[in-house]
């Protein structure tokens, strides 16, 4: 049996390692656009702020492929998958035959298609190459605009501010983390951001980037304001890397459709990680939620199922963990926008800046927000993951005395 895995990040490597345990002697080819796996994408913002050294981002050594007896194909993108011929075509002209294929090709940062995005000084932060390019450009950047107030945008803004840059954060909505926080938690987060010296502009969105001599000089917003700056960084989500599946029925704009075993419409092809579009654990609907733990969990299931194990993926359980200079916030499960018909219990300790909001549905915990005191997060996530009955909801009160 010949196995091919497209992608060598969290999902791809976990799948390959799991598969090797099921198929100790079978050939396993791992393809990656990048020259070396596996590094921690969540650490890139800490690398940017110089809180961690570059060597700390590597999760696997240079002899990783040899140790696991994988056949690596590095630095060469996939341009087409031919399900009928059971072949993967590479940019250099080679094609690799397979009996079972896993697509764990990940995702790329979204852009807006604005005038000026081609200028020097326009960045994203998703890969090690992105970090290298951004770090090299920082000496020329006195003021940076970060577009997007999600978790990655907030951490990137903090990292840039730690480097001594003047940072403006532009958010489309009325608050940071608008899809997962209620107004109380958002107010605490807003206060933490402003204490870091970061300017936040709400209810605004970019319209164009203006340059001079090929470099960024300003960003204009849809309300007419112009922000002088030397760099613009977009952090507005990701799009799945599925272009090489054009002409097949395996993918949509949301990603690769998979069943509860992470199999696609083709029984010989599986998908996992940020390129996949699996089911949500709590809603039963398809959802894309691009977090490292989900990619690892999907890789484990998909790797086993490539070998015919028949494991079931329980579904996505959204979770966010954000730490900004001592300010801690953890969210998970359903957010306030998805909690119609649910019971919500919120508890606030304003003097200490602690806040807890729990969302219940039919006697089970389905959502949480913890600000400040986050020690119980692991217990709550276990309750949600296993959908265990809980004694609640209870009357709101002051939890911390």
C-alpha positions in Angstrom: 0.0 0.0 0.0 1.4 3.4 -1.0 0.6 6.4 1.1 1.0 10.0 0.2 0.4 12.9 2.6 0.2 16.5 1.3 1.3 18.8 4.1 3.9 18.6 6.9 2.6 20.8 9.6 0.4 19.8 12.6 -2.1 17.6 10.9 0.2 16.1 8.3 3.0 15.1 10.7 0.6 13.7 13.3 -1.1 11.7 10.6 2.2 10.4 9.2 3.4 9.3 12.6 0.1 7.6 13.4 0.0 5.9 10.1 3.6 4.6 10.6 2.4 2.8 13.7 -0.3 1.0 11.7 1.8 0.4 8.6 5.4 0.0 9.8 6.8 -1.2 6.5 4.7 0.7 3.9 6.1 3.6 1.9 4.9 7.0 3.2 5.6 10.1 1.2 5.2 13.5 2.9 5.1 16.6 0.6 5.6 20.1 1.9 5.9 23.5 0.1 8.2 24.5 2.9 11.8 23.4 3.0 11.7 22.1 6.5 9.0 20.9 8.9 7.7 21.0 11.6 7.6 24.4 13.5 5.1 25.9 15.8 3.0 28.5 14.1 1.5 29.7 17.4 5.0 30.7 18.5 5.6 33.1 15.5 4.2 36.1 17.3 6.5 35.3 20.3 9.4 35.0 17.8 8.4 38.4 16.4 8.4 40.0 19.9 11.7 38.3 20.7 10.2 36.5 23.7 11.5 33.2 22.2 14.6 32.4 20.3 14.4 31.2 16.7 15.6 27.7 17.5 12.7 27.3 19.9 10.1 27.2 17.2 11.3 23.9 15.7 9.2 20.9 16.8 11.1 18.3 14.8 14.8 17.9 14.1 16.5 17.8 10.7 16.6 14.0 10.8 12.8 13.7 11.5 12.0 12.1 8.2 14.8 9.6 8.4 13.8 8.6 12.0 10.3 7.8 10.9 11.3 6.3 7.6 9.3 8.8 5.6 10.1 9.8 2.0 10.1 13.6 2.0 9.4 15.9 -0.9 10.2 19.4 0.3 10.0 22.8 -1.2 7.9 21.7 -4.2 4.2 22.6 -4.3 1.4 20.3 -5.4 -0.3 21.6 -8.5 -2.9 18.9 -9.2 -4.5 15.8 -7.7 -5.9 13.3 -10.2 -8.3 11.0 -8.2 -9.0 8.9 -11.2 -5.3 8.1 -11.8 -4.5 8.0 -8.1 -1.7 10.5 -8.7 -0.4 13.7 -7.2 1.3 16.1 -9.6 4.1 18.4 -8.5 5.2 21.8 -9.8 8.4 20.4 -11.2 6.6 17.9 -13.4 6.8 14.8 -11.3 3.8 12.8 -10.4 3.5 10.5 -7.4 1.2 7.5 -7.4 -0.8 6.6 -4.3 -3.2 4.0 -3.0 -4.3 6.2 -0.1 -3.9 10.0 0.0 -4.2 12.5 2.9 -4.6 16.2 2.1 -3.4 18.3 5.0 -2.3 21.3 2.9 -3.3 23.9 5.5 -4.4 27.4 4.7 -3.0 30.8 3.7 -3.8 34.3 5.0 -6.6 36.1 3.4 -6.1 39.5 1.7 -8.7 42.0 0.6 -7.6 42.6 -3.0 -7.0 46.3 -2.3 -5.1 48.8 -4.3 -1.5 48.9 -2.9 -1.3 45.3 -1.5 1.7 44.7 -3.8 3.7 47.5 -2.0 6.8 46.8 0.1 5.6 46.9 3.7 2.4 44.9 3.3 2.6 41.7 5.4 0.9 38.7 6.8 2.1 36.4 9.6 1.4 32.7 8.9 4.7 31.0 8.0 8.3 31.2 9.1 9.0 32.9 5.8 6.4 35.6 6.7 8.2 36.2 10.0 11.6 36.5 8.3 10.2 39.0 5.8 8.4 41.0 8.5 11.4 41.0 10.9 13.6 42.3 8.1 11.2 45.1 7.3 10.7 46.4 10.9 13.7 48.8 11.0 11.9 50.8 8.2 8.6 50.8 10.0 7.9 53.4 12.7 4.1 53.0 12.6 2.3 49.8 11.7 -1.4 49.2 11.1 -2.7 45.7 12.0 -6.0 44.9 10.2 -8.1 42.5 12.1 -8.8 42.1 15.8 -9.0 38.4 16.1 -6.6 36.4 18.4 -3.7 36.4 15.9 -4.1 40.1 15.1 -4.1 41.0 18.8 -1.0 38.9 19.5 0.7 40.4 16.5 -0.1 43.9 17.5 1.2 43.2 21.0 4.4 41.8 19.5 5.0 44.8 17.3 4.3 47.2 20.2 6.9 45.2 22.3 9.4 45.9 19.5 8.9 49.7 20.1 6.7 50.3 17.1 3.6 52.5 17.1 0.7 50.2 16.4 -2.9 50.9 15.3 -5.4 48.1 15.2 -8.3 48.3 12.8 -11.5 46.3 13.6 -14.6 45.9 11.5 -16.8 45.4 14.5 -17.6 47.2 17.7 -15.1 45.2 19.8 -12.1 42.9 19.7 -12.7 39.1 19.2 -16.2 40.1 18.2 -17.4 36.6 17.3 -16.5 35.0 20.6 -16.8 37.7 23.4 -19.7 39.3 25.0 -19.6 43.0 25.8 -18.3 42.5 29.4 -15.3 40.4 28.4 -14.6 42.6 25.4 -14.5 45.7 27.6 -11.9 44.1 29.8 -9.9 43.0 26.7 -10.2 46.5 25.2 -8.8 48.0 28.4 -5.8 45.6 28.4 -5.0 46.5 24.8 -5.1 50.3 25.4 -2.9 49.9 28.5 -0.3 48.4 26.1 -0.3 51.7 24.1 -2.1 50.2 21.1 -4.6 52.4 19.4 -7.9 50.7 18.3 -10.2 51.9 15.6 -13.6 50.2 15.6 -16.3 50.1 12.9 -13.8 50.7 10.2 -12.2 48.8 7.3 -9.4 49.5 4.8 -10.1 50.9 1.4 -6.7 51.4 -0.1 -3.0 51.4 0.7 -0.9 54.2 -0.6 2.8 54.1 -1.4 5.8 56.2 -2.3 8.8 54.9 -4.1 7.3 51.4 -3.9 6.8 51.4 -0.1 3.8 51.9 2.1 3.1 55.4 3.3 -0.6 55.4 4.4 -3.7 53.4 4.7 -7.2 54.9 4.0 -10.3 53.6 5.7 -13.9 53.4 4.5 -14.9 56.3 6.7 -12.4 58.6 4.9 -9.7 58.6 7.4 -6.1 58.3 6.3 -3.5 56.7 8.7 0.1 57.5 7.9 2.2 54.3 8.3 5.2 52.5 7.0 3.7 49.0 7.2 0.3 47.2 7.1 -0.2 43.7 8.4 -3.4 41.8 7.5 -4.8 39.3 10.1 -8.3 38.7 8.7 -8.5 34.9 8.7 -7.3 32.2 6.3 -8.4 30.5 3.1 -7.9 26.7 2.6 -5.1 25.6 0.3 -7.2 23.6 -2.2 -6.5 25.2 -5.6 -4.9 21.9 -6.7 -8.2 20.2 -6.4 -9.8 22.3 -9.1 -11.8 20.1 -11.4 -12.7 17.6 -8.7 -15.7 17.5 -6.4 -13.7 17.3 -3.2 -13.5 20.9 -2.1 -15.6 24.1 -1.8 -14.5 27.6 -0.9 -14.8 26.6 2.8 -12.4 23.6 2.4 -12.5 19.9 1.8 -15.8 18.3 2.8 -15.2 15.3 5.0 -17.3 12.8 7.0 -17.0 11.7 10.6 -14.0 9.5 9.7 -12.4 12.5 7.8 -12.9 10.7 4.5 -13.8 12.8 1.4 -16.2 11.9 -1.4 -13.4 9.7 -2.7 -12.9 6.8 -0.3 -9.2 6.7 -1.1 -8.7 10.3 0.0 -8.9 11.8 3.5 -8.4 15.4 4.7 -7.4 17.0 8.0 -6.3 20.3 9.5 -7.0 23.8 8.2 -7.9 22.7 4.7 -10.7 20.4 5.9 -14.3 21.3 6.6 -15.5 18.8 9.2 -18.4 18.8 11.6 -18.7 21.0 14.7 -19.0 18.9 17.9 -21.7 21.1 19.5 -23.8 22.1 16.5 -23.5 19.1 14.2 -23.0 21.5 11.3 -19.9 21.8 9.1 -17.4 24.4 10.4 -13.9 25.6 9.8 -12.0 26.5 12.9 -8.3 26.8 12.3 -6.5 26.0 15.6 -3.5 23.8 16.3 -5.1 21.3 18.7 -7.9 20.5 16.2 -5.3 19.9 13.4 -3.4 17.5 15.6 -6.6 15.6 16.7 -7.7 15.4 13.1 -4.3 14.2 11.9 -4.4 11.4 14.5 -7.8 10.1 13.3 -7.0 10.5 9.6 -3.7 8.8 9.9 -5.2 5.8 11.5 -8.1 5.7 9.0 -5.7 5.8 6.1 -4.7 2.3 7.3 -8.4 1.3 7.7 -8.8 1.7 11.5 -12.3 3.2 11.1 -11.9 5.8 13.9 -14.5 8.5 14.4 -13.6 12.2 14.7 -16.0 13.6 17.4 -16.0 17.1 15.8 -14.5 20.5 16.2 -14.6 22.1 19.6 -13.6 25.8 19.2 -11.1 27.1 21.7 -9.1 30.3 22.0 -6.3 31.1 24.5 -4.9 34.6 24.5 -2.3 36.1 26.9 -1.2 39.7 26.5 1.3 40.8 29.1 -0.3 39.1 32.0 -3.9 39.5 30.7 -5.4 36.0 30.2 -8.5 35.1 28.3 -9.8 31.7 27.3 -12.9 31.0 25.3 -14.4 27.8 24.0 -17.5 26.1 22.5 -20.4 28.3 21.4 -20.0 32.0 21.6 -22.7 34.6 22.4 -23.7 34.9 18.7 -24.5 31.1 18.6 -26.1 30.8 22.0 -29.8 31.5 21.1 -32.0 29.4 23.2 -29.3 28.7 25.7 -28.9 29.7 29.4 -25.9 32.0 30.2 -24.5 32.5 33.7 -22.0 35.3 34.1 -20.0 36.3 37.1 -17.8 39.4 37.5 -15.1 40.4 39.9 -14.5 43.9 38.6 -11.8 45.1 41.0 -9.6 42.2 40.0 -10.6 42.2 36.3 -11.9 38.6 36.5 -14.9 37.5 34.6 -16.6 34.1 33.9 -19.4 33.4 31.5 -20.8 29.8 31.1 -23.3 28.8 28.4 -25.6 25.8 29.1 -27.9 23.9 26.8 -30.2 21.1 28.0 -28.2 20.6 31.2 -24.8 20.5 29.4 -22.0 23.1 29.2 -21.6 24.3 25.6 -19.7 27.5 25.9 -17.3 29.4 28.2 -15.4 32.7 28.5 -12.8 33.0 31.3 -11.0 36.3 31.9 -8.2 36.6 34.4 -8.8 33.4 36.4 -8.4 30.7 33.8 -7.2 27.8 36.0 -10.4 25.8 35.5 -10.4 25.9 31.7 -9.2 22.3 31.3 -12.1 21.0 33.4 -14.7 23.0 31.4 -13.3 21.7 28.1 -13.5 18.1 29.3 -17.2 18.7 30.2 -17.9 20.1 26.8 -15.8 17.6 24.8 -17.6 14.7 26.6 -21.0 16.5 26.8 -21.4 15.4 30.4 -24.5 16.6 32.3 -23.7 19.3 34.8 -25.5 20.9 37.8 -26.4 24.2 36.3 -27.1 26.8 35.4 -26.9 28.6 38.8 -27.7 32.1 39.8 -25.0 34.6 39.0 -22.9 35.7 41.9 -19.4 36.8 42.7 -17.2 33.8 42.3 -14.0 35.2 43.8 -15.4 36.5 47.0 
